[in-house]
Amino acid sequence: DNHWHRHDFMQKFAAVRPDRAKRGGDRHMCAGWGSPVDKIYQAAPSLVINSRVDVRQQLQWLSEYQPAYLLSLPSNLRELLRISEQDSLHFSSLQQVRCFGETVPLQLRESVREIWGVGLTDMYSSTEVGYMALQCPENEHYHIQSETMYVEVLDDDDQPCKPGEIGRVVVTPLHNFAMPLIRYEIGDYATVGEPCGCGRGLPVLTRILGRVRNMLVLPSGETHWPNLAATFYRQAAPVIQHQLVQHDLEHLEARLVVERTLTRDEEEALRTMIIERIGHPFTVQFSYPESIERSRSGKYEEFVSHVTQE
């Protein structure tokens, strides 16, 4: 990915991403760009910002640092762009914006070009299998990484999709010898593309239709990316599946699929943990559906906001 897009490792790099451990606080400097770049190359220092920080604070720190490359989640970038345009804040040093973790709508690419005057590149990966596809350096579609991954896009009859068709992503990683995954249905949908003229010869995906998570909106109007790692629910109660829904500026609904009825103490422990991670004393109400519906993309969102920002 770095070589395809000709990244200069001696330029400043900044990442705004979820930081569960909060090493060094909400903002810290790293000696290089991180793994795997630092294992092979000398690189300039990088700035890491916890995405749970209010977006205006993120922008202030980024403005002070003036990175050449900026990496973040698409939903966080949307807010950065919105406030940047609203406050007429621009980055003269910025050369490229990079995304991970969510689907990238066409409008986001256009906004990056219009507001910040640079291009946007994306990658398609997952915790289970690693990198599945990288954006072509000459186009905005993706090349499947066939050297390390066998990726199928299948229709409802389990037949391979043709160019232009949308189907389920089924993956067989070729590098995981400890716990092989054979034709693993990852839960995403993607659109198959025509062969690319760049000469790489790798299969093409024109669009990734993955899970989209929304930004949390605080009563003050501040927004940030909620740090809601799935593991913390089971630290307090036997939760099988979860979804947090923001209905308005004061109330959250914790939708939980549980192994058994929770005690009042377990609910209170969960309420405390949610408020601590959200960073605001919302009123948290619990509901217990038999299951949590999946989105059209085949996944469910861990956080959904119904609050419309002006």
C-alpha positions in Angstrom: 0.0 0.0 0.0 2.8 2.4 0.9 4.8 1.7 -2.2 1.8 1.7 -4.5 0.9 5.2 -3.4 4.5 6.4 -3.2 4.4 7.5 0.4 7.5 9.4 1.6 8.3 8.0 5.0 10.3 11.1 6.0 7.1 13.2 5.8 4.9 13.8 8.9 2.2 11.2 9.4 -0.9 11.5 11.7 -3.5 8.9 12.7 -6.8 9.6 14.3 -8.1 6.2 15.5 -9.7 4.4 18.4 -7.2 3.9 21.2 -8.5 1.6 23.8 -5.4 1.7 25.9 -5.0 5.5 25.7 -1.2 5.1 25.8 0.2 8.6 26.5 -3.2 10.1 26.8 -5.5 11.4 24.0 -2.5 12.6 22.0 1.0 11.2 21.8 4.0 11.1 19.5 5.6 7.9 18.1 9.2 7.6 17.0 8.1 6.4 13.5 5.1 5.5 11.4 4.6 2.2 13.3 4.7 -1.4 12.1 5.5 -2.6 9.5 7.2 0.5 8.2 9.5 1.0 11.2 10.8 -2.6 10.9 12.2 -1.8 7.4 12.6 1.9 6.9 13.7 5.0 8.8 10.6 7.2 9.2 9.7 10.6 10.5 7.8 10.9 13.9 4.0 10.5 13.8 1.2 11.9 15.8 -1.6 9.6 17.1 -4.9 11.1 18.3 -7.6 9.1 20.1 -10.7 9.4 18.0 -12.9 9.7 21.1 -11.6 13.3 21.4 -13.9 16.0 20.3 -13.4 16.7 16.6 -12.6 20.4 17.1 -9.8 19.4 19.4 -8.6 16.9 16.8 -8.5 19.7 14.2 -6.6 22.0 16.5 -3.9 19.4 17.1 -3.7 18.5 13.5 -3.4 22.1 12.5 -0.5 22.5 14.9 1.2 19.4 13.6 0.5 19.9 9.9 0.9 16.3 8.6 1.6 15.3 5.1 -0.5 12.1 5.5 -3.7 11.7 7.6 -5.2 8.4 8.4 -8.7 8.0 10.1 -12.1 6.4 9.9 -14.4 7.7 7.2 -17.1 8.9 9.7 -14.4 10.8 11.7 -13.1 12.4 8.5 -16.6 13.5 7.6 -16.8 15.5 10.8 -13.2 16.8 10.4 -14.1 18.1 6.9 -17.4 19.6 8.0 -15.9 21.6 10.8 -12.8 22.4 8.7 -15.0 23.9 6.0 -17.2 25.7 8.6 -14.2 27.3 10.3 -12.2 27.8 7.0 -9.3 25.7 8.3 -7.0 24.2 5.7 -3.8 22.1 5.8 -1.2 23.5 3.5 1.1 20.5 4.2 -1.4 17.8 3.5 -0.6 15.5 0.5 -3.0 12.6 1.0 -5.9 11.3 3.2 -6.1 7.6 4.0 -9.1 5.6 5.3 -9.7 2.3 7.1 -12.4 0.4 8.9 -15.6 1.6 7.2 -17.1 2.0 3.8 -16.1 5.2 1.9 -19.0 7.0 0.2 -18.3 8.8 -3.1 -19.3 12.1 -1.4 -16.4 11.7 1.1 -13.9 11.5 -1.7 -15.3 14.6 -3.4 -15.4 16.5 -0.1 -11.7 15.7 0.6 -10.8 17.0 -2.9 -13.0 20.1 -2.6 -12.2 21.1 1.0 -8.6 20.0 1.5 -7.5 19.8 -2.2 -6.0 16.3 -2.0 -6.9 12.7 -2.9 -8.2 9.9 -0.6 -7.1 6.3 -0.6 -8.8 3.4 1.2 -8.0 -0.1 2.2 -10.2 -3.1 2.9 -9.1 -5.3 5.8 -10.5 -7.1 8.8 -9.2 -8.3 12.1 -9.8 -12.0 11.2 -7.9 -12.1 7.9 -5.9 -8.9 7.5 -5.7 -7.0 4.2 -8.1 -8.1 1.5 -7.9 -5.3 -1.0 -6.0 -2.1 -1.5 -7.0 0.9 -3.6 -5.4 1.1 -7.0 -2.9 3.9 -7.2 -4.3 5.0 -10.6 -8.0 4.5 -9.9 -10.5 4.7 -7.0 -11.4 1.0 -7.1 -9.7 -1.8 -5.2 -7.4 -4.6 -6.1 -7.9 -7.9 -4.2 -4.6 -9.1 -2.7 -4.6 -12.4 -4.4 -1.0 -13.3 -3.4 -2.2 -13.8 0.2 -6.0 -14.0 -0.1 -8.5 -15.9 -2.1 -11.6 -13.7 -2.2 -15.0 -14.7 -3.7 -18.0 -12.4 -4.2 -21.1 -14.7 -4.4 -24.7 -14.1 -5.2 -27.8 -15.5 -3.4 -27.3 -18.8 -5.3 -23.6 -19.0 -4.2 -22.4 -18.3 -7.7 -19.6 -15.9 -8.5 -20.8 -12.4 -9.2 -20.2 -10.7 -12.6 -18.8 -7.2 -13.0 -21.3 -4.7 -11.7 -23.1 -7.2 -9.5 -23.2 -7.0 -5.7 -22.6 -10.1 -3.6 -21.4 -11.6 -0.3 -17.6 -11.5 0.4 -16.2 -15.0 1.2 -12.5 -15.2 2.1 -9.9 -17.9 2.3 -6.6 -16.4 3.7 -3.5 -18.2 2.4 -1.2 -17.1 5.3 -3.0 -18.3 8.5 -1.5 -21.7 9.3 -2.3 -21.5 13.0 -6.1 -21.4 12.5 -7.0 -21.7 8.8 -10.2 -20.1 7.6 -11.8 -21.8 4.6 -14.4 -19.9 2.6 -15.1 -17.7 5.6 -18.2 -15.5 5.1 -17.0 -12.2 6.6 -20.4 -10.5 6.6 -19.6 -7.7 4.0 -21.0 -7.1 0.6 -19.0 -5.8 -2.3 -19.4 -4.9 -6.0 -17.3 -6.7 -8.6 -15.4 -4.6 -11.1 -14.1 -4.9 -14.6 -10.4 -5.7 -15.1 -8.2 -2.7 -14.4 -6.0 -1.1 -17.1 -3.1 -0.4 -14.6 -1.3 -3.6 -15.5 -1.3 -5.3 -12.1 -3.7 -8.0 -13.2 -5.3 -8.4 -9.8 -9.1 -8.8 -9.4 -11.1 -5.6 -8.9 -13.8 -4.5 -6.4 -15.4 -1.2 -7.3 -17.1 -0.7 -3.9 -17.0 -2.2 -0.4 -20.4 -2.3 1.3 -19.4 -2.7 5.0 -20.8 -1.7 8.3 -21.1 2.1 9.0 -20.9 3.4 12.5 -22.2 6.8 13.4 -20.7 9.6 15.4 -21.8 10.2 18.9 -23.4 13.7 19.4 -23.1 15.4 22.8 -25.6 18.0 24.1 -22.9 20.7 23.6 -22.8 19.8 19.9 -19.4 18.2 20.2 -18.9 14.9 18.4 -16.5 12.1 18.7 -16.0 8.5 17.8 -17.4 6.3 20.6 -14.9 3.8 22.0 -17.2 0.9 22.5 -15.1 -2.3 22.3 -17.3 -5.3 22.3 -15.3 -7.1 25.1 -16.2 -4.7 27.9 -19.9 -5.8 27.9 -19.0 -9.3 29.0 -16.8 -8.0 31.8 -20.0 -7.0 33.6 -22.7 -9.3 32.4 -23.4 -12.4 30.1 -24.0 -10.3 27.0 -24.1 -12.2 23.7 -24.8 -9.3 21.3 -25.1 -5.6 21.8 -26.1 -2.3 20.1 -26.1 1.2 21.5 -28.6 3.6 20.0 -28.6 7.3 20.5 -32.2 8.6 20.3 -31.6 12.2 21.3 -29.1 14.4 23.0 -29.7 13.0 26.4 -30.7 9.3 26.0 -29.1 6.2 24.9 -30.7 2.8 24.5 -28.5 -0.3 25.2 -30.0 -3.1 23.2 -28.7 -6.4 24.6 -29.1 -10.0 23.7 -28.2 -11.9 26.9 -27.8 -15.4 28.1 -30.1 -14.8 31.0 -32.0 -12.0 32.7 -29.5 -9.5 34.1 -29.6 -8.4 37.7 -30.0 -4.8 38.8 -26.3 -4.7 39.8 -25.2 -6.0 36.4 -27.3 -3.3 34.7 -25.8 -0.7 36.9 -22.3 -1.9 36.2 -22.9 -1.8 32.5 -24.5 1.6 32.7 -21.4 2.9 34.5 -19.0 1.4 32.0 -21.0 2.8 29.0 -21.0 6.3 30.5 -17.3 6.1 31.3 -16.5 5.1 27.7 -18.9 7.6 26.1 -17.5 10.4 28.3 -20.9 12.0 29.1 -23.6 11.2 31.7 -26.3 10.1 29.3 -29.5 8.5 30.6 -29.0 4.8 29.6 -32.0 2.6 29.2 -31.8 -1.2 28.6 -33.9 -3.3 26.2 -33.6 -7.0 25.5 -34.6 -8.1 22.0 -34.3 -11.7 21.0 -31.8 -10.7 18.3 -30.4 -7.5 16.8 -31.2 -7.0 13.2 -28.4 -6.8 10.6 -28.1 -3.9 8.2 -28.5 -4.4 4.4 -24.8 -4.8 4.1 -25.0 -8.0 6.2 -23.6 -6.6 9.5 -25.0 -4.9 12.5 -23.8 -1.5 13.8 -22.5 -1.4 17.3 -23.5 2.2 17.6 -26.4 4.0 15.8 -27.2 7.7 16.2 -30.6 9.1 15.3 -29.5 12.6 16.1 -29.5 15.0 13.2 -26.8 17.7 13.3 -27.6 21.1 12.0 
